[in-house]
Amino acid sequence: MNALTVQFPDSLHRSIKALAEKEGYSVDQFLASAAAEKMAALMTLDYLRREAELGSRLDFENFLAAVPHGTPLDSDLHRE
């Protein structure tokens, strides 16, 4: 493991410490988890953007045109 010194405003530090304690984590564990979650979100966004660049509107329209028209099943309807 590597050490990293990060400076936070006092109010943010207090909030992080309180949330970490509430969840049963150390501040180090809490921050490592938060950083990993942020990295995963950004990497997912990058992946989706790359995939979107490979697609085309025409392919999408052709795919939709191939779907048969019909009445939705009762199980497909949103009910509250």
C-alpha positions, 0 to 999 in steps of 0.5 A: 500500500502507498500513503497519500497525504490529502488536505480537506477543509475541517468541515469535510474532514468531520463529515467524512470521519462521522460517516466512516464511523457510522458505517464502521469503517476507518477514514482510510477505508472510507476514502479508498472505497469512495475513490474506487467508486468514483474511478469505476463510475468514470471508467464506465462512462468512458467505456459507454462513450467509446461504445456509443462512437461505434454505433450508428443511428441507421443501425439503431433505426434498422434494429427497431424496424425489425421489431414486430408491431403488436399489442403489449402484453399485460406483463409489459405494462407499468402498473402501480 
